[in-house]
Amino acid sequence: AEQQQEVIPDLAVAHLFEESNGTTEHPEPFSKKEHIDFFDAIGAQCSFNLGDASLCCMPHDFDAAAQRLFHILTQPTYPLKPFAIDITNSITDLVKSQESAEHVASTTLVHHLYQNCPWNYTDTERIEHLKTHTRDDLFAFHKAWINPNTMYIVLVGNIEPEEAQRKLEAIFSSWHNQSTIAADQLNAITIPTITNPPA
């Protein structure tokens, strides 16, 4: 499980945009290009990266943009080809980086300094566990972590807060948590009290 933490969360979020299940009106899966074209057509932007989703749109396009975002978040298909390409590229990058004396020196030092850290791997170990990942890991991560229990929605802009809340509730209210794993893990997190040292 610890090894998954390195690559699967990033891929599970980034690949939400690759393809989504179709709908009654659009039976074929929605491709990444179709998603991009949709947002371009209304002058909106949507991106997924490093654990967050970002949506920028004009207030009058809020309903349509939020509905499309909801569909992308809840209906990923995680197609094999982009996943395989990303895994292959990650492995290739690690292999190539071993030709750099600076990389070898810095990773050796880091490995030595943090040898007791649970996520401290050599490049060889990283490559080996990258090879073990499958699309099933993406779906498992999605089920456990990409759900209402683990999300915050932040709205910024020229909006009426009460109206925006009503719209979001109408769009997102059908989304129910599929897993209690994430909730249990989140509830177990404790944040220590941090105080400044005396001056």
C-alpha positions in Angstrom: 0.0 0.0 0.0 2.8 2.4 0.8 4.3 1.9 -2.7 1.1 2.9 -4.3 1.2 6.3 -2.7 4.0 7.4 -5.0 2.2 7.2 -8.4 -1.3 6.0 -8.2 -2.9 9.1 -6.6 -1.5 11.4 -9.2 -2.5 9.1 -12.1 -6.0 8.5 -10.7 -6.7 12.2 -10.6 -4.9 13.2 -13.8 -6.5 10.4 -15.8 -10.1 11.4 -14.8 -10.0 13.6 -17.8 -8.9 10.9 -20.3 -12.3 9.3 -20.8 -15.7 9.1 -19.1 -18.6 6.7 -19.5 -21.3 7.8 -21.9 -24.8 8.9 -21.0 -28.3 8.0 -22.3 -28.0 10.9 -24.8 -24.4 10.2 -25.6 -23.9 6.3 -25.4 -20.3 6.3 -26.5 -17.6 7.2 -23.9 -16.6 10.9 -23.7 -13.0 11.3 -24.9 -10.5 13.8 -23.5 -10.9 15.8 -26.7 -14.7 16.0 -26.2 -14.3 17.2 -22.7 -11.8 19.9 -23.8 -14.0 20.9 -26.7 -17.0 21.3 -24.3 -15.2 23.6 -21.9 -13.6 25.5 -24.8 -17.0 26.1 -26.3 -18.3 27.9 -23.2 -15.0 29.6 -22.5 -14.3 27.5 -19.4 -11.2 25.7 -18.2 -11.1 22.4 -16.3 -7.9 20.7 -15.2 -6.9 17.8 -12.9 -3.5 17.6 -11.3 -1.8 16.5 -8.1 -4.9 15.7 -6.1 -7.1 18.6 -7.1 -9.6 19.6 -9.8 -9.9 23.1 -11.0 -12.9 24.6 -12.9 -13.0 28.2 -14.1 -16.1 29.5 -15.9 -18.4 32.5 -16.3 -21.3 32.6 -13.8 -23.9 32.0 -16.5 -22.2 28.8 -17.5 -21.8 27.5 -14.0 -24.6 24.9 -14.2 -23.4 23.3 -17.4 -19.7 23.4 -16.4 -20.4 21.9 -12.9 -22.6 19.2 -14.4 -19.8 18.2 -16.7 -17.2 18.3 -13.9 -19.5 16.0 -11.8 -19.7 13.5 -14.7 -16.0 13.5 -15.1 -15.4 13.0 -11.3 -17.9 10.1 -11.0 -17.7 8.3 -14.3 -14.0 7.6 -15.3 -13.1 4.7 -17.5 -9.4 4.9 -17.0 -8.4 3.7 -20.5 -5.4 1.4 -20.6 -3.3 3.2 -23.3 -2.7 6.5 -21.5 -2.0 4.6 -18.2 0.5 2.3 -19.9 2.2 5.3 -21.6 2.6 7.1 -18.2 4.0 4.1 -16.5 6.4 3.4 -19.3 7.5 7.0 -19.4 8.1 7.0 -15.6 10.2 3.9 -15.9 12.1 5.3 -18.9 12.8 8.6 -17.0 14.1 6.7 -14.0 16.4 4.6 -16.2 17.7 7.6 -18.1 18.3 9.6 -14.9 20.7 6.9 -13.7 23.1 8.1 -16.4 23.4 11.4 -14.6 26.1 11.6 -11.9 24.3 14.4 -10.1 21.1 12.2 -9.9 22.9 9.2 -8.7 24.8 11.2 -6.1 21.6 13.0 -4.8 19.4 9.9 -4.7 22.2 7.9 -2.9 22.5 10.7 -0.3 18.7 11.0 0.2 18.4 7.2 0.5 21.2 7.2 3.1 19.8 10.2 5.1 16.2 8.9 5.1 16.8 5.2 5.2 14.2 4.7 7.9 11.5 6.6 6.0 8.8 4.2 4.7 8.6 5.9 1.3 12.4 6.0 0.7 13.1 3.8 -2.3 16.0 3.3 -4.6 15.4 3.8 -8.4 15.5 0.1 -8.9 12.8 -0.4 -6.3 10.7 2.4 -7.8 11.0 0.7 -11.3 10.0 -2.7 -9.9 6.9 -1.5 -8.2 5.9 0.8 -11.1 5.8 -2.4 -13.2 3.3 -4.0 -10.8 0.6 -1.3 -11.2 -2.6 -1.9 -13.2 -5.7 0.0 -14.0 -7.3 -1.8 -11.1 -5.2 0.3 -8.8 -6.7 3.5 -10.3 -10.3 2.2 -9.8 -9.5 1.1 -6.3 -8.0 4.5 -5.5 -11.0 6.3 -7.1 -13.4 4.3 -5.0 -11.6 4.9 -1.8 -10.6 8.5 -2.2 -12.4 10.4 -5.0 -15.8 10.7 -3.3 -17.8 13.3 -1.3 -16.2 12.2 2.0 -12.8 13.4 0.9 -13.6 16.6 -1.0 -13.9 20.3 -0.4 -15.5 22.6 -3.0 -14.3 26.1 -2.9 -16.0 28.8 -4.9 -14.4 32.1 -5.7 -15.8 34.9 -7.9 -18.9 37.0 -8.8 -21.4 34.6 -7.3 -24.4 34.6 -4.9 -23.3 32.1 -2.3 -26.8 30.8 -1.4 -27.7 30.4 -5.1 -24.4 28.6 -5.8 -24.9 26.3 -2.9 -28.4 25.4 -4.1 -27.0 24.6 -7.6 -24.2 22.5 -6.2 -26.5 20.6 -4.0 -28.8 19.9 -7.0 -25.9 18.7 -9.1 -23.8 16.8 -6.6 -26.5 15.5 -4.2 -26.8 12.2 -6.0 -23.2 11.4 -5.4 -22.9 9.0 -2.5 -19.8 7.8 -0.8 -18.8 4.4 -2.1 -16.3 3.5 0.6 -15.7 4.1 4.3 -12.0 3.4 4.0 -11.2 7.1 3.3 -13.4 8.4 6.0 -11.9 6.1 8.6 -8.4 7.1 7.6 -9.2 10.8 7.5 -10.8 10.6 10.9 -7.7 8.9 12.3 -5.4 11.8 11.3 -4.3 14.0 14.1 -2.7 17.4 13.6 -0.2 18.3 16.3 -0.3 21.7 17.9 2.5 23.8 16.6 3.8 26.7 18.6 6.6 29.2 17.7 9.7 28.9 19.9 10.2 31.7 22.3 12.0 34.7 20.7 
